[in-house]
């Protein structure tokens, strides 16, 4: 079964259970915490994905790092995932849970890539434009990429608006070559 399908099922089950137990916000924070820890610690994710490391060792590592820091409901899911030999996709499950949480709460994640930091005015303008277009609450993530030369790239879900000077120059170059 595809990794994304399995992750979707685990995340959906977890969000349904969290809603039933009225712990959605706590579990969301736990999944965000887990995702941040594994992103910052490559060795942890490699150990979880490794077929050489035994499942009881993986569970011991998860217990040492997370048991006292997360809600018991979240840790129970970690335990179930490990027993089902799916610990290698726990990061994907956490990402999927966060995506489903955002969908449930009507939150749209948006990424803006610019050459310089956004001013408060531009930040508000981007947020308002996307909120009006999607009808959702907007969470804006900013990235800086000096290679763009100028302009911006706006990513909303799987859509991208590339209004950067770099892309315009590439288009011009292609036009001149043809």
N, C-alpha and C positions, 0 to 999 in steps of 0.2 A: 504494500500500500504506500502511496506517495507520502513523503514527509509532511507536506502541507495539509493533506487530508487528515492525517493522524493528529497533527497539531491543532487543527480546527476542532476536531472532536473532543480532545482533552480540554481545550480552552472553553468550548461551549459548555461542556459538562461542569467545569469549574465555575463559570460565570452563573450558570443556572443554580448550582448548589449555593454559591455565595449570595445570590438573590434570596433564595429560600431561607438562609440563615441570617439574612440582613447584615452581611459582612462584605459587601461588594467593594466599598471604599478601602477597607483594610487589606483585602486580597489584592486589589489594584496596586496599592503601595508596595506590597510584598513582591508582586511580579515585577514592578519597576525596579525595586531594590535588587532582586535576583538578576535581572537583565543588566543593570549597571555593574554589579559585581563580576559577572562573567565577561562583560566587555572590557573591564579594566584588568582582568586576570586571565590571560590567554591560557596559562597552564591549567587552571581549573577546568576550563571548557575542553581542553585537550584530554584531561584525565576522564572527564565524563563521557567523551566520545570514544575513548580507547577501548578496544575489545580485549586488551591484555589485562586491564585493571578489573578485578572482580567486583561484582555488584555490591557485596557487603562492604568493600573498601570505599566504593563510591558513596554508599549511604552513610558511612562513618564520616566522610569528608563533608557531605551535605549537613549532617547532624551537627558537626562541630562548628560550621560556619553559620547555619541558618536557624537551627531549632530554637535558640533563645531570642532570635531577632525577628521572627515572623509569627503571624497568627497560626495557631494550631491547625486550622483548616488548610492553610497554604502548605504547611509542612506535611500534612497527611497526603496531599496531592503529590508532593515530592516523593514521598514514600511509595505511593501507588505507581508512579511513573518509573521509579527505580525497580520495583518488583516486576514490572512488565517489560523490563529491558529497553526502556525508551529514554533513558537519561541523556543520551546523545542528542536528543532534540528538545531538551528542556528550554533552551534559549529560544527556539522557534515557537514553542508552546507559550512562553512568556510574551513574546512579541505578538502572537495571535490573540492572547487574552487581552492585551493592551489595545489592540485594534478593535476587538469586539466591545470592550469597555467604552472606547471613544464613540463607537457607533451607537451604543446604548444611550450614552449621555448626549449625543448630538454634537460631538466635538470633531472639528476638521483640522487635522495636522497640515500645516503649510510650511514649506521651506523656501526661504528667499536667500539666494546667493548673490552677493554684490562684491564690488572691489573695496568698498569702505563701509564702516559701520552705518547702519540706518539712523537717521534722525528720528526723534519722537514723532514728528509730523508724517514722515514717510511710513513709519511703522504703523501708525494709525490708519493711514490711507490704504496700505496693503490689507490690513485686517478688515477694514470696512468694505473694500471691494470684494474680497473673498467671502465675507459673511453675507453680503447681499447676493452674490452669485450662487452660493451653496445653501443659504438659509440655515447655516449651522454656526455654532460658536467656534471661533478660530483660535488655534494655538500656533503662534508664529515661531519658527526656529530660524535663526539667522546664521549664515555662514559667510566667511569672507574668502574670496578667491581672486588674488591680484591678476591672474592670467586672463580674466574676463576683459580687461582693459577699461571697460565702462559698462553701464547698463546693469541688467539683472537677469537672473534665471529664477522663475517662480515655479515651484513644484507643488501641485495639489493632488494628492493620491497618486494615481498613475499617469496624470497629465502634466505636461511641462510647457511653460511659455518661456522661450529663449529670446530675450530682448537685449542680448549682450553685444557689445561692439565686436568681440571676437567672432561670434557667429555671423555677423553682418560682413565682416572682412572675408571670412571663409566663403560666403555666398558670392561676393564680388570676385574673388579669385577664381571660383568655379565658372562664373559667367565669362570671365576673360579667357579662360582656358578653352572653353567651348566656342 
